């Protein structure tokens, strides 16, 4: 039992480190390799997939060299890369460190698979602990923190992982990997994945994808909570936004570690998983929470169905058997499963660059998991005990996850303060999902450059709240905490990517308008809110991010925003701002001025805002209605995004 615990714990820790690396590597494809969208999406996809295809050769290496040497060397490389990333070097160094860590992690998984035919407990604990830790850290990974606490915790995790790997290597063999009898019946999927844990290893990659996208995503849970505040299609700062995470973690672990039901009761996991994943891409923010909870329980139950613990031990695998057919099949199974992870991630998120429908991607992955799980041999007799008591393991990880809502920052509260002000300072900023020019997740840089302007209202573009591709952070809530300003969020591309308004003043009557796509692959919207400045004084604010069609300007969208904003303001003072992807003198720019709006930055022109390190384009703008008098227009320098923010102080009309 002790050895099974060692093997399971080491596998869980390795999965935790690999996910840490992925949270750096995936955004690096966009922000570093992608060079601020100047690299073709097809080339970025080829770069991403290439490393997973390369890992398909690892089983052949394991077969020739042996599982133990490969596992130990790959574990050491993964550990070194993970610690090096804690230094947050940025740039190409960061990208290649993350790439080395990813490839090492994939090879390590293949080596472990060759020696382990019961991976479900380790995989499940790795996924669940990662979700709990990510929630406790407020969706900001240790990699991006860089303080002494991050170094200490990272070093402890790496040391324990390496110690466990070395100890397992000294003991030799498969440990808790109990090979299925040679005469055990072989099902259709076993011909591909192989008996003795092959199915579970095949599902490691697809399960990781759905866990990160839906089932065990703390950022998605908080985003889902933020849609429940009012239920009008926009999202607001929620109280106890991380409360669903412990529920999802508990449901996932209890389902994954407990004995699955017999007969048709085995279908509950696949049905729940498919139900949750079908809800996920629907255009309804209030369905995110049921999607998460259903997917979490369903994913855990599907993993449990592949837990090859129903056969008594007929032989104990040894290091020499790593070159056997079962070990080789397990290696190819996990490599193929991780390739499915890459294909699913690239296929889903590249749609926002290439413009094809992507809602079917998570559903197809869920169907794959459900089919492999449901067709597994049912557990009937002689089920061996797991390495950890299911209820105790679930209770321990859930207790960790419960710290997240307890430790979460309080929701900022807006107030009328001392009555209507004479002036408002407005900041508009395209934050590129929180990643700076060097590819680092730079919340501190974003918050500092905004806070220096002492803003009353902040309009944000390219706000990411849970994309696995960007590391799974809730960038909006994190910035809201740092600035002490509550938010309203308007979804654009999907329910977790769009634009936002943060305000020190109470916000009323939020409305969002989807803008016509006109051939642009990424969705666009306009978010309108009313600032309640007290004593009946109100000002309308509209945040938007125009997406021009290929080779053209965003004329149609600019016209739609101008019409929507002026109708919404209904004669009240009005501010319209954001990344408009048009320059002064362009036709789209003229659509806004023809609507009677005034360029609030005109006094400082030319005022280039992109790219941030060598600004040449004037594409970020603030427009105001004629009753507002703009002053002090600036574009403060910063590399916390690929755009510069723009700021202006507007004087309100006399009362």
N, C-alpha and C positions, 0 to 999 in steps of 0.2 A: 504493500500500500504506500509506503514512504517513497519508493522509487517512482510509482505512478504519479504521486504528487509532485515530485521533482521534475519529471518529464512534462507534465501538464503545466506547471508553473513557469518553466523555462519557455515553453511554446507560447504561453500567454504573454510573457514579457517581450519575446521576440516580435510577436504581432504588434504589440504596443509601440515598439521602436520603429518597426516598418511603417506603421501608420503615421508616426511623427515625421518620418522622412517623406512620405507621400504628401503630407500637408505643406511641405516646402517645395517638393519637386513639381507637383501639378501646377501651382501658380507660376512657377518659374518658366514653364513652357510658354505662357502668355506674356509675362512681364519682362523676361530676360531673353529667351530664345525668340519670342515673337516680336521683340523690339517695337512695342507700342503699336501693334497692328500693322506694321510694315512688312512682316513676313507672311506669305500666303498661308491660309489655314490648312491647305493640303500638306504643305511642308511641315508645319507644326504637328499635324496628325501623324505623319510618317516618322518624325523624330520620336514622338511618344510611343508609338506602337513598336518601333524597331527594337527597343530594349527588352520588351516582353517577348518578342519573337526570338531574340538572341538567347533569352533564358530557356527556351525550348531545347537548347543543346545541353543544358545542365544535367539531365538524367543520364545522358551518354557518358559525361565526365564522371558522375557518381558511380556508374556501372564499372568504369575502368579503374578509377582510383580508389573507390570505397566511400561509403557514406560519411564515416567519422572524420577523415581528413578534410573533406570538402565542407562539412558542416562547421567544423571548428574554424577553419580559415575564413569562411563566409561570415560567420558570427563575429569574428574579430573585425573584419572590414566594415560590417554594418555598425558595430559599436563605435569604431573610430569615426566613421562618417557622421553618425548621430551626435557625438560629442563635438565634433568640429563645427557642425551646423549651429550649435548653441551659441557660438561666437557671432552668428548672424553676419557673415562676411559680405554678403550682397554681391551683385554682379555675376560674372561668369564663374568665379570661384565657387559661389554658392550653388549655381546650377550644376556644375560638374561634381561637387561634393555630394549633392542630393542624388545625382544620377548614379554615382558610384555606390551610394548607400542603397538605392533602389535595386540595382543589379545584384549587389551582395545579398540583400534581403530575399530576392527571388531565388537565388542559388541556395541560400540557407533553407528556405522553405522546401526546396526539392530534396536537399540532404536530410532534413528532418522527416520528410514524408517517407523516404526509403527505410527509415528505422521505426516508424510509428504508424500503426494501423488503427489507432483509436484517437483521432485528433479532435473530436468534437468538444470535449471539455476544455481543452486548451484554447481552441479557436473561440469558443463562446465566451470564456473568461477574458480573453484578450479584447474582443469587441466590446464587451460590457464595461470592463475597467477603463478602456479608452474613452468611452462615452461619459462615464462618471467623472473621470479626471478632467476631460475637456469642459464639462459643465462647471465643475468646481473652479477651474481657471477662467471662467467667464468667456469661454470659447476662444481664448488666446493661448496658443501652445507655449510650452516652456521654451521651445526653440526661439521664439520671438521676444522673450522677456529679457534674457541676457544678464539678469542680476545674479547675485551670489546664491539666492535660493534656487533659481533655475539651474545653475551649475551644480549645486549640491544634489538636487533631486535627480537630475540627469545622470550624474556620476554614479549615484547609488543604483539607479535602475540598470545602467550599463554594467556595473560591477556584479550585481546579482545575476544578470543574464549571462555574463561570461563565466561566472562561477558555476552556474547550473549547467551550462554547456560543457564545461571541462569535467565536471563531476559525472555527467551522463556518459561522456567519452571514456572515462576511466573504468566505469562499470561495464561499458560495452553492451552490445546487443541492442535489442529493441525496447527493453524495459517493459513498459506496459503494452507494447505492440504485440498482441497475441494473434498469431497468424491463423487464418481460417483453415480448417482441415482441408486436406488435399481433395477429399471427395465431396466437399460442400457444394450444394447446388449453385449454379452460376446463372444470374439473370441477364437480360439483354443489356442493361447499362453496365454490368460488370465486365462485359466483353470490351467496353471502352475504358472504363475507370479501373477495372480490376477488382477482385475481391479483397477483403481485408483492409477496409478504410478507404478504398479508392473513390467511392462515391462522396464521402465527406471531404476528401481532399479536392475533388473536382469542384465542389461547391464553395471552397474557401474564397476564391476570387469573386464569383457572383454575389456571395453573401456579404463580402466586404463592401462591394459597390452599393447594395441596397441598404446596408447598415449606415454607411456614410451619407447617402443621399436622403434617406427617409427614416428608417426604423429607429436608429440610435443617433440622431443628429440633434444636439442641444440647441444649435442656432435655429433649426427648423421648428423645434418645439416652442421656443420663445416667439418666433415669428407667428406661429399659429395662435399663440395666446394673444398676441397683439391685435389680431383680426377680430377677436371675440369681444373687445372692449365696447365697440359700437355696432359692428355688423353692417356697415354701410359701404363696404368695398375698399375702404382704406384701413390702415393699421395705425395704432397709437401705442405709446409707451405703456406696457402692461405691468401690473403688480404681480409678483411671484411668477415671472415669465418662465422660469426654469422648473416650475413645479411638475410638469409632465415627465421630466427626464427620469426621476426615480421610478415612476410607474412603468415607463417603457422598459427600463433596465430590469426591473423585477419580473415583468411579464416575459421578457426575452429569456432571462436566465432560468426561470422556473420551467418554461417550456423546453428549453434546450437540454437541461440537465436531468429532468424527470423522465420516468419511463413513459413512452408514448402509448396511447390507447391501442387496442386491437381492432381488427375488422375495419368497418367503414368509419369508425371514430378516428382513424388515422388521417382522414381527409380534412380534419379541422384546420391543421396547420397550412396545407396548401391553399385552402379556401380563404383563410384569414389573410395570408400573404397576398394573394391575388386581389382580394378586396381592398386592402390598404394601398397597394401600388396603383390600382386603377383610380382611386380617389386622389392620389398625389398630383398628377398633372392637370387635374380639372381646374378650370378658371374660377375657383372658389377658395378664398383664403380661410373661411371658417371650416373647411373640410380637412385642413392640414392636421389637426389634432387627431381626429379619428383615423386618418391615414397612418400616422405615426404609430398609434397604439395597436391597430390591427396588424400592421407590417411587422412590428416588434415581436408580438406573440407568434405570428405565423412563421416568421423567419426562424425563431428559436425552435418551434415545433418541427419544421422541416429539417433542421440540423439534427434534431433528436432521432428522426426516422432513419438517418444515415449512420447513426452511432453503432458501429459494428461490435456490439458487446453481447450478442446473443449466443455466441458459440463458446463452448469450453475450450480451454487451451489444449491443443494436441501436440504442439511443439512451441518452443521459444525461439523466436528469430534471433539470429546472432549477426555480428558484424559481417560474417561471411555471406549471409543471405542477402545483403544489400544489393548484390548483383543479380539476385533471382528475379523471376518474372513478376512476382507480386510487388516487390520493392520498386522495380523499374516502372511498372504500371502506375504505382502511386506517385512516383516522381513526375511522370508525364501528365498524370491527372491534375496535380496542383499547378504545374506549369501552364497547362491548357486553361485551367480555371482562372489563373491570373491574367491570361491573355483575354479571356472573356471580360474581366474587369476593365482592362484597357480599352477593348473595343466598345464596351458599353459607355465608359466615361467619354471617350473621344466622340463616339456616335451621338451621344446626348448633347454635349456642350458645343460641339462644332456646328450644330444646327443654328446657333445664334450668330455664327459668322457666314454660314453658307445658305441659310434660309429654307431648309426643308423641315417638315414636321418631325418632332422628336418624341411626342408623347408615348409612342409605342415602345421606345427603347427600354425603360424600366419594366414595362409589362412583359416584354419578351424575356428579359432576364428572370423575372419572377416565374414565368411559365417554365423555364428551364429548371429552376430550383425545385418547383413543385413537382415536375415530372420525374426528376431524378429521385427526389425524396419519396414520393408516393409509390413508386415502383420498386423501392428497396425491399429486401426480404423482411417480413414482419418479425418482430421480437416475440418469440413464443416460449422458450424455455431456457433455463440456465443463464439468465442474464447476469453478467458479472457486475459487481458494484463499481460505481464511478470512483475516481480518485478523490473527490470531495463530496460530502453530503450535499445534495442539491439545495435543500432549504437553507442550510448554513451558508453555503457559497452565495446564494442569491441574496440572503439577508445582509451579508457583509458588504457586497458591492452596492446594494441598494442604500445601505446606511451611508456609504461614501457619497453616492449620488445625492442623498438628501441634504448634504452640506451645501450643495449649489444654491438652492433657493434661500437657505438660511444665511449664507454669506453674501448673497447678491446685493449690489448697491441699491439704495433706495431710488425710486423713480423721481426724477426732477419734477418739481411742481412750479408751474407758471402762475404769476399773480399780477394784479393790476398795479401793484406797488403804490406810488403816491399820486395817482391820477394820470391823465393823458400827458405824454411827453411832447416836447416841441419838435424833436428830431428822432429819426430811426436810422440806425446803422445796419446796412444790408450787406451780406456776404454771399456770393455765389461761387460754388466750387465743384468741379468734377474731380472726385476723389479716387478714381480708378480702383474701386473695390478695396481701398486701403493700402495699396502697394505703391511704394515710391519708385523713382527711376532706377534705383539699384536693385529692385526686385524684393526688397525687404518689406514686411508688413509693418508700416510705420504710423501707428496710431498717435504716438507722441508728436511726431512732426506735423501731422494733420491738425491735431488739436491746438498746438502752439501757434501755428500761423493764423488759424482762425481766431483764437482767443486774443491775440495781439490787437485785433481790430475792435475789440470790445463790442461784439455784434448784438443787436436786438433780435435779428432774424437771420437764419442761415438757410440757403437753398442748396441742396446737394444733388449731384448727378452721379450716375454709375455707382449706385449704392447696392452692395451685395449683402444679403442677410443669411445665406446658408448654402451657397454653391459649394459642393465638394471640390470642384475644379479650383476654387480659390481658397481652399483650406477649411471650409466649413465654419467661418466666423460670422457673427452677427455684427458687422461693422457699424451699422447705424446705432444700435443700442450702446455699443462701446463708446462711440463718439458722443452720444447723448449724455452718458455718465460723465465723461471727462469735461464736457462743456457746461454741464449742469442745466441743460435745456431739454425739455420734453419734445417729442417728435410726432409728426404725422407722415406716413409713408404711402406713396402711390405706386402700385406695381406697374411694370411696363412689359419687359420681356416675358416674365412669369410672375408668380406670386411673391417671389423672394428677390427680385432684381428690379430696380427702378429709381425713383427720385424721392426726395424727402424735404420737409420743411421743419426746422427746429426753431423754437421761439421762446423768448423770455416772457412773452405776453400770452394770455389765454387765447386759444384758437377755437374758432367756431365754424360750423357749416362747411366741413371739408367735402370736396367733390373731385372726382377724377374723370378725365376724358381720354379714352384710347384714341390715338392719332392714326390716320390712314398710313399703312405701311409703304405704299407706292414703290414696292420693289426692294425696300431696305430689309435685310434679314432680321435685325434686332428690333423688337417692338418699342414703341414710344408712347408717351402719355403726357398729359398736362394735369398737375395737381394744384387745385385752387383751395385756399383757406382764407378765413377772415380773422385778422388780429383784433381782439377786443382791447382797446387802449383805455377804456374807462370813460364814464360820463357820456356814454353813447357814441364815442368816437371810434370809428372802425376803419381799417385799411385792408384792402384785398391784396393777396400775394399769390402769384402763380409760379410754380417751379416746373421746368420742363427740360428735356434733352432731345433735341431734334436729331433724327437719323436720316441723312440724305440718301436717296437711291443711288445706285452705282453710276458715277460719272455726272451726276446732276446735283443741284442744290435742293435743300428741303423746303421748296416753295409751298407745296401743298400743305405740309405740316405747319409751317409758319402762319399761313393764312388761317388754318383751323385754330391754332393757339390764340391768335389775335382776336378772332371772333368769339371764342370761348371766354377769354379773359375779360373782354369789354362787356359782354353780356353778364358775366358773373359779378363784376364790380358794380354794375348798375349805377354808375355815377359817383361811386365812392373813390377815394384815392386808390391807385393801383400800382403794383410793382410786378413786373414780369422779368424773370432772370433764369439763367442756366447756360449750359453748353449748347449753343444754337447751331454750331457747325456752319456758320455763314459769316462773312466779313462785311464791314461797312461798304455800301455801294452795291452789294449783291442784290439780286431780285428778292430773295427770301428776307433779307434785312429790310428791304423796302416795304414788304408786306406789313411789318410791325409799325413802321413809321406812318404808313398810309392809314393805319387804324387809329392814328392820333397819339401814339406813344412817343416818348422822347428818349433819345439815347442819353442815359445818365452818365456815361463815360466819355462823352464827346469832348469835354474840356481837356482830357488827358490823351486824346488820340495823337499819334498811333500808340495803342496800348496792347501789344502782342501778349498772348497768354499760352501759346503752345508752339513747340514742346517746351517744357519747363526749364530745361537747362540751356536752351538757345531759342527763346521765343521769337517766332516769325509770323504767326497767324493770330489774327484778332477774332477768335471764334467764341469767346465767353463774354456774355453781355448782361447788362442790367438796363431795363427800360422802365420808365415811370410815366404816369399820367401827367398832363400839363399842370395840375394843381400842386404837384410836389416839386420842390426845388432841390436838385442834386448838388452835392458839394464834396470836395476831397476825394475824387475818384483815384483808386490805386489798384495795382496788381502786385502785391507783395511777393518777393522772390522766395521760392521754396522748391525742394525736390521731393517732397513727400507724396507727390502725384506727378503724372506726366503733363498736367495742366497747372497754371497758376490760378489762384483764386482772384476774384475781382471784388472790390468793396467800394461802397459809396455811402455817404450820410445824406439822407433826404430830410428836408424841412417840411413839416406838415403845414397845410393851409391854416390860416388863423381861424380860431373858433368864434 
